[in-house]
Amino acid sequence: MTRHLRTHQRALDSVVRAIAAGDSPVRDILAAVTPGGGKSLLPVIAAARLIAAGIVDRVCWIVPRDSLRLQAEEAFADPAWRAAIGHAVSLRAADNGPDLCRGLDGYVTTYQAVAAAPDLHLSEIRRHRYLVVVDELHHLPALSDLDPLTAEEAETAWSRAVAPMLESATARLLMSGTLQRADGRAILRLPYRRPRGFRRVREIDFEAPGWAVVGYSRRQALAERALIPVTFGAVDGEAEWIGGARTRRVASLANARRMARDALFTALRTEYADAMLRMAFDACRKRRAERRIDLGLGPTDSAPGLGKLLVVAPDQTAAWRYAATLQAWAGGQDIVRVAVSSAPDPHGTIAEFRLRPDPSVLVTVGMAYEGMDCPEISHVACLTHIRSRGWLEQMVARATRFDPLGGAYERQQAIVYHPDDPMFRSFRTAIETEQGVRADIPAEMPGEGGGTVVEDELHDVAAETGEDAPVDAALASCDAPPEEVTERPGRVIVPLRSSATEVRFDTLAPGPDLGPVVGRGGGPTPSMLERHLRDRIGQMVAAQVVEDEDAGVGTARRGLGYHAYNAALRRVLGKSRATMTLDELEAAVGWLERNRISDHLHRIAGDPQFRWSSRRRRA
């Protein structure tokens, strides 16, 4: 089968060819590739061209977890890509032994290994001309004595070990599926623009000297059929628990607001979780039955390309319980595996899930969500507390890869079942409307629904380090059964009961491009298109105001109407449509087609700018 390069792969090939020919001063390449878009081939292309030209001698590829080292080796060993690119470069997965390359052209290691023996790796980089590749760069916070957020040694151990290697390298390829951190910190070595005005924003400088930026957005990946569209199954539900010596209850996760995190914590450990598991399990089983018919297989026969289910649990105790429940539903078939740090050989389990037709169900917490290349995954059950954008994007991307053995593109599925809580809705909005190359620098880091961004980042750290047990001391006590006292950060609660009440399916909008918009060909000019989209958004907002007033919705804001809805929309999208790019305006139209602004009016409560503008309008 002939292999063809995708847009970002061709772009990187052009950059490294120019470097190899001596026509470019670039030595730093940033590849911002949407999760699942295919960035594992980029180091192969860069290494093949730069080694052949004599620019570099060796390659060091640093990955965030041990299970990804095998995939890095596979990328260089793939015979089809060896023939297509015309290379003979080989890397080995190295431990911290004395000879890292063992006669090959480079090695693959992990952040943890580099931090454990920084002098070993640095001396190797300095002995040869190295291309250093850093995968999922967003895990490395920038080192700055002026930034109090990065002052703790433990939080920057990886960065302090990797930074000298980058400084000593001949060339650098920095890759990530997200250019934001949930804690608002800068990312190691990235070229940021100087902040302008009063708003504190980190924004990537696409024209920094010595840098080349290669972008590949979800919009581009869908257009090239590199990814398949993802459908979200938003599962609403009710939950009841004891907290603060009182029995508390929410009738809907979607409307829980300040109690959303407690309600979610309860739901993931009681009946609601079983109901969502059943939905995902039955949907995946139906998909596999349909594929068996297409392939002429028997009811229990197995083959590549049938579809698989990934279950992401909130902690290891829940993971084992989920696995037992799923196995009981399997009717005697041994199809369920658990990959957590307390399981025997979790990395071998992940490899088995990736490379064999069976098992068809994998339950994990954090070990398999990022970078795992398993195109057969067609369904995901998101039963996790984590709500940081980067983490969830990576999880969703496990199901969006096109499976060459999974049938026609139009018939392939990517279905993600998730709790319909306000935090997940905010994540949906962000990836549909925000470019992902800029991040606010928060003075404080409050989270929605009573949680904090710091709390989310604690979970993120657990995933980054490969530790599935929650890092928070309170969460570590989640081994208690539901009838016993269970703690979650900052609270002691007793989960009582929950149930799933409704599931709603929506297909995710393509989202904006990652980089600056370039030529769109003939037809209307960009400014004409912008005016048209701004007018359309205004009409859609006005229509929702009229519809809601006729239905008696949002009566508290009736006197303000269009002005209040505009203010709420601005809070949801992060900026006014007067300052939006063309892609952001298109994304805003898509958001309005699927959402009601009245569900977000609470966002402007207490907003001083809205109060000031409202007083002026009344005056």
N, C-alpha and C positions, 0 to 999 in steps of 0.2 A: 504494500500500500504506500503510495507516494505521500510524503509529509510536506505540508506547506506551512510557512511561517505566518504568524498572525501579525497584526499591525505593530504592536509594541516590540515584537521579536525582530521584525524587519528594521524598525527604527533603531534598536540597539545594535543590530548588525551594521548599519550605516555608520553609527558613532564609532564603534571599535575599528572598523575598516579605515576610517579617517585617522584615528590615532595610530594604527599600524602603518599607514602610509606617511606618517609624519606631518599630516596636514592639519592637525588639531592639537591645541594645548590642553585639552580636557584630560584630567586624570581622576575625576570623581564623577561617577554616574549614579543618579538616583532613579530607581525604577519603582514607580508608584502604580502597582498592578492590582486591580480589584481581586479580592479573594476568589480563587478558583479560575482565574484568568490565564494561568499557565506561566508562572515566572520561574519555574525550576529549570527551564531550558536556557534562560538568560546567562547563567554562569558558564554553561557549555559553549554558547556562542562566543562570549567574551574571551574565555580561556583559549578556545581554538584559534581565534584570529590573533590574539596578542602573543601567544606562545610561538605560533608560526612566523610572526614578524620579528621575533626576538626582543619584544618590548618587555615581556616578563618570562621567567623561567618556570615558576610554579604557581599553584593555586591553593589558597586556604579558604575553605567555605565553612562559616560558623553558623550553626543552626540553634534554635532555642530549646530543643529537647532531643533526647537520645533516639527516640523512635524515628526521627526525620533523617538520621544519618544514612540509613539504608536507602531511603528514597533519593538522597543526593548521589550516592554511588550508582544507583540505577539510572539516573539521568545521564551520567557520563558513559555508562555501559550500553545504553539502548542501541542495538545494531541499526535500526532504521534511521535514527538521527545521526549516527556515526557516518552512514552512507550519504545522507542528505547534506550534512554540513561538511563532510570530508575531514574528520578529525580522528586522532588516535590517542586523545588525552585520557588518562585514567587516574582516579582518586581512590583513596582508601579511607575507611572509617577508622580513625586513629584513637587510641587511648593515650594517656600521658606517659608513654614510654620514651626511651632515648632517641629512637629513630622514627619520626612521625610519618615520613613519606614511604619508607621501605622500598626505594628504587622507583617509585611511581612519580607522576607529575604533580602531586599535591596530596592534600588530606582534608577530611571533613571532621570537624570537632564541634563541641557544644559550648555555649556560654559558661556552663558550670565547670567544664574541664579547663577552659582558659582561666577562669577565676581561681581554680585550685592550683594551677601551676603557671602563673603569668610569665615568669622568667624563661621557662622552657619554650613557650610559644613565641615570645618576643625575640629570643636569640635566633630561632629558626627563621623568622621573618627577616631579620637583619642580615642573615648569611646569604640570602638569595634575593633575586628580584621577584617579588610576589604580587600577584593579584589577590587582594583580600575581599572576599564576598561575605557580607553580613545579611543574613536572612531574618525577616521580621524585625527590622531595626527599631521599631517603636518600643520594644522591650527595654531599650537602653536610654535612660534619662541623660540629658546633657550634664556635663560637669561644669559647675560655676560657683565660685566662692561668694558671688553676689546673690545667689538664689537660695534662700533659706530652705526651699523645698528639697534641694539636692544636697543638703549638708550632712545627712546621716550616712556613715560609711556603709552600713548594711544595704541601704537602698541603692547604692551606686557601685557595688563590688564588681558587677559585670562590666559597667562602663569604664571603671578605672583600669580593668585588665585589658579591655579591647581597645581603648583609645590609643595607647602607645603603638599597638600593632597597626592601626590605621595610619598613624603618623609615619611609620617606617615603611609602609607598603609603597610599591612603585605605582600601582593603580588600585582603585577601589570601586566596587560595585555594591551599592546599598539598596536593599530591596524591602518593600513592605506593602501590605494590603491596606494599611491605614496610616495616615500621617498625623494622627492625633493620639494623645494619651488621655485617659480618663481623669488623671489628676491635674491636667493643665500644664505639666512641665514641658520644657523644650526637649527635643529628641537629639541624641548625640550626633554631632557633626553636621546636621542639616543646615543649609544656608537660609537664614530667615531675613526678611526685610526688617528695617528699623520701624518700630511702631509709629503710626501717623495719627495726629489728633489726640483726643482724650481716651479713645477706646483702646484698651489693652488687648491686642490681637497678635498671635503668632501666625505669620503667613510665609509660605515658601517663596523664595526669590527664584523664579524660573530662569533668570538671566544672570545668575551669579558667575563671576569669572572663574574659569577652570572647571565649570560644572556642565553636565548635560543631563537633562531631565526627560525621562521617557515615561509617559502616562498611558494607562489603559483602563478606561472606566467600564463600569457594568453596562452602560449604554452601548459602548463599542463592542464589548464581548457578546452581548445579545445580538447585535447587528451581524457579527461574524459567525454566529452560532457556536461560539466557544463555550458559552453557558446556556443553560435552558432556563426559561422563566420560572420563578418560584411563586408558588401559591401558599399563602399563610392561612392556616386553620386556627383562627382566634377563638379559644374556648373560654367562655365566661362561666362563672360559678359563684356559689355562696360558701361562706366559711364561718365557723364559730370556734372561739377559743376563750381561755381565761387569761387575762392579762391585767396587772395592777389590781389584783383581788376582785376583779369584776369579770362577768361574762360579756364578751363582745361578739358582735356578729355583723357581717356585711352580706347583703343580698346579692351584690354584684361586684366582682373583682374590678370591672371596668370603671365603676363609680366609687371605689373605695377611698381614693385620694389619700388622706393622711394615714389611714390604717392599711394602705395597700401592701406594705411590706410584711406586716404581721399576718394579713389575710393570705398572702402568697406563701409565707412560711408554713402556715397551717395547711393550706391546700396541697402542697407538695408532699405532705406526710400523712395524708388521710385519703378519703374515698375519691376525691377529685383527681388525684394522680392516677389511680387505677382506671378511672373513666377515660382520661386522655390517652393512657397507654393502650387501652382497648381500641380506641379510635385509630391510632397510628398502626397498631398491629394488624387490625382487620383490613385497613386500606392497603398496607404493604402486601398482605397475603393475597388480596384480590388482584393487585398488580402482578404478582408472581404467577398466579393462576392464568391470567390473560396471556402472559408471555409464554407460558408452557404450551398453551393452545397454538400460539403463533409458530412456535418451534416444533410442534408435533411431539411434545414430551408427555410422559405419563403424569398423573396427579402428584406423585411424590418424587419425580425425577428432578435432578438438579443440574444446572448448567450456568455458565457465565452470562450476565446480562439480564437476569430475571428481576433484579431490584433488591435492595437491602434496607434495613431499618437501623438507624443510629439513635440511641436513647442517651440523653445527657441528664444525669441525676444531680441533686443538690449536694450530696455527700456520699461517702462510701457505704454507710449503713443503708441509706435509701437505695443505692445502686444494687446491693445484694438482694434487697426485698423486691425491687422491680424485676430483677433477673429471675427470681423464683416464681413470681407471678406469670411472667411471659413464658417461662418453660412449662408451667402447668397448662397454659393455653395451647401449647405446641402439639399436644396429643401424642406424646411419646417420642417425637422427633428431637434429636439433640442439636438444636439450631441456635441456642443462646450462649453468648460468651460475655465475660466481665473483664474489663481492662482497667484496673485501679492499682495503686501502688501496693496494696495489701494482698493482691492476687498473685499466684505463682506465674512468673514469666509474662507480665503484661505486654511487653514489647513483642514477644512472640505471638501473643494472642492478636494484637493489632495487625501484624504481618499476615497471619492466617486469615483474618477477616478481609484484608485487602486483596489477597492474591488467590484465594480459593473460592469456588462457588458457594460452599458452606463453611462456616456458619453464616446465617442470614440476618442475625440480630446481634448488635454489640451494645452493651451498656457500659458507660464510662462516666467520669466526672469532669476531668480536665485533660486527660492524656491524649485524646484523639481528636480534639476539636480543631486544632490549628495545624495546617499544612498537610494533613493526612490525605493522600491521593487515592481515593477509592470511588471511581466514577459510578460504580453500581449502586451507591447509596441513593435511594429515591425518596425516602421518608425520614424525617427527623422528629423526635418527641423532645421538645425543649422543656425539661422539668428542672430548671436551674434558677437560682436567685439572681445570677449575674445579669446586669443590665448595661454594662459599658458597651459603647458602640463597636469598638474594635473586636471585642470578644464575641459578641453576637454575630457580627458580620462573618467572622471566621467560621462559626458554628453553622450558619445558614449555608455557607459556601460548600460545606461537605456534600450537599445534595444537588448542587447546581452544575456540576461538571457533566459535559456530554459524554455518554457511554458509547463507544464505537460498537459494542456488542449488544446494546440495549434496544435495537430497532430504530425506526425512522425518527429523526429529530422531532417532528411534530407530535409524535406519540409518547415521547419521554416525559417523565413527571419529576417535579421537585416540590414536595409538599412538606411544610414545616408546621407542626401542631405546637401551639404555645399558649400560655395563660394570657387572657385578654386584660392585662393590668395596665395602668397609666404609664408605667415606665417602659413597657415594651411598645406601647403606642408611640411614645416619644422617640424611641429608636427607629421605628418605621418611618416617622416623619423625617428624621435626620437623614437617613440614607436615600429618601426619595427627593429631598430638596437641597441638601448641602454637598458641596464639592468634596470636602474631606481634606483639603490642603491648607486649611486655616483653623485655628482654635483660639477661643477666648482664654485669657489668663485670669482666672477667678480670684478676687480678693479673698472670698470665702468659698467653701465648696459644699453648699447644702445640696442634698439630693431631693428628688420628689418623693412624696409619700412618707416622709418621716425618716428616710435613710440619708446617707451621705455619699458623696463621690469617693471619699476616703474608704468607706466601707466597701463599695464596689471594687475599689482598687486592691483591697486586701484579698478579695476573691480572685482578682486578676493575677496577683502575685502567686497565689496558689497554683493557678493554671500554668503560669510562666515557668515555675520551678519544677513542674511535673508532679507536685504533691497534690493529691486529690482531697485529702482531709483538710477542712477549712483551717486557715491559719489563725483565725480569731479564737481565743481561748473559750469564749462562750459558745461559738458554733461547734467547737470540738466535742462538746457534750451531747451532740445530737444523736448519740447511740441509744438514748433512752427511748423506750416505746412510747406511742402516742398517749397512753394513759398516765405516764409519768411527767414530771415537770421537765420541760424542754426550754433551753435558752436560745435566744438569738441576740446579736450584738445590741447591747444597751437595754435589753428587756428580758424578763423571765415570763414565758407564756406556756400554757398547757393546751396543745391542739386538741379539740374535741371532735369536730366532724366537718365535712365539706361535701360538696357535690358539684358536678358539672351540669349546667343548665342550658347552655346554648353554644353552638359552634357556627362561626361565620367565615366564609372563604373569600379571600381577596387576592388578586394577583398583584405583585409588587411592581410599581412603576419603574421604568429603566433608570431614572435618576440622571443628574447632570454629569457632564464630562469632568475629568480631574484637572485638566489644564486649560489654558487660554483657548478660546474658540478660534479656529482658523477657517480659511475660505470655505464658503458654503456654495459656491457656484452662482449661476444666474438666478433670475427671479427677484423678489423683493429684497431691498437692502436690509441689513440688520436693524437699523433704526426704525424702519417701517414695521418689521416684524415685532420689535419691542413694543411699539405703540399699540399694535393690534392686540398683543397678548395682555398688556396692561388694561386696555379697554375691556377685554373679555373677562379678566379677573374681576374688574369693577362690577360688571354685569352679573357675574356669578355670586359675588358677595351680596349685591342688592337683592337678587332673587332669593337667597337664603333668608335675608332679613324679613322679606314679605311673607315667605312661606312659614317662618317660625312665628311671626306675629299672628298670622291667621290660625295657626295651630295652638296658640297660647303658650309657646315656648319662649323662655328668656324674658318674661314679662318685667323682671326687675330692671332690665336694660331697655325697655321699650321706648323710654323717652330719649334715649341716645341712639338706638338703632344702628344705622350704617356706620357711624363713627366708632361705636363700641366693637362692632364686628371687625372693622378694619384694624383696630388696635389689637384685638385678640389674634387675628391672622398674622399680624406683624410679629407678635410674641412667639407664635408657633413656628414661623418660618425664619426668624432670626434677623430679618431686615425688611424694610419697606420695599414695595415693588418698584418704586422710583429708582432704587439703587441696584436692582437685581440684574444679573446677566441674562442673556437670552435663554440659556439652558435652565437657569433658576426659575425664570418666568414659566417655561414649559412645565417644569416640575411642580410649580405652584398650581397650575391649571389641573394637572393630574391629581394633586392632593385634594383640591376642592371637589373634584368629581367623585371622590370616594369618602369624604369626611364632612361632618357638620361643624361649623364654627361654634355653634351653641354649646357643643360639648367642651369647649376650651375657654369659655368666657371667664372661668375662675382664674385664669392666668393674669387678668388685668386687675384683679382685686388688690388694692393697695399700691398700684403702679403710680408713682408721682407724676410721670409724664402724662399719663392718661387723665389723671385728676386735673392737672393744669390745663390741658387742652380742652377738657370738658367745661371747665369754668369759663374759659375764653369764649367757647361756642355759646354757652348760655348767656354770657354778657352781651 
